[in-house]
């Protein structure tokens, strides 16, 4: 009836699962730098959304409120960069198929 259709579909699903695993490993290796205040605050995070480095220009150390805001902004900026890069890698791994969060292959 499907002339190799099921076997072909399972092979494609296995390939997609392998691609997803590779993409997840590549995502772990990503690094993004979030900037705020024109570069006065720079925060680096890895693909697991863990902060790995922070740089703060000494000229803003006296303004606690502004520093707090800039740190939050830099973290959010870095997280967005990691999220965007992760989504691009997953999209490539799945051939453009958008899988619901938490869904893995095979179905």
Secondary structure, 3 states (H helix, E strand, C coil): CCCCHHHHHHHHHHHHHHHHHHHHHHHHCCEEEEEECCCCEEEEEECCCCEEEEEECHHHCCCHHHHHHHHHHHHHHHHHHHHHHHHHHHHHHCCCCCCCCCCCCCC
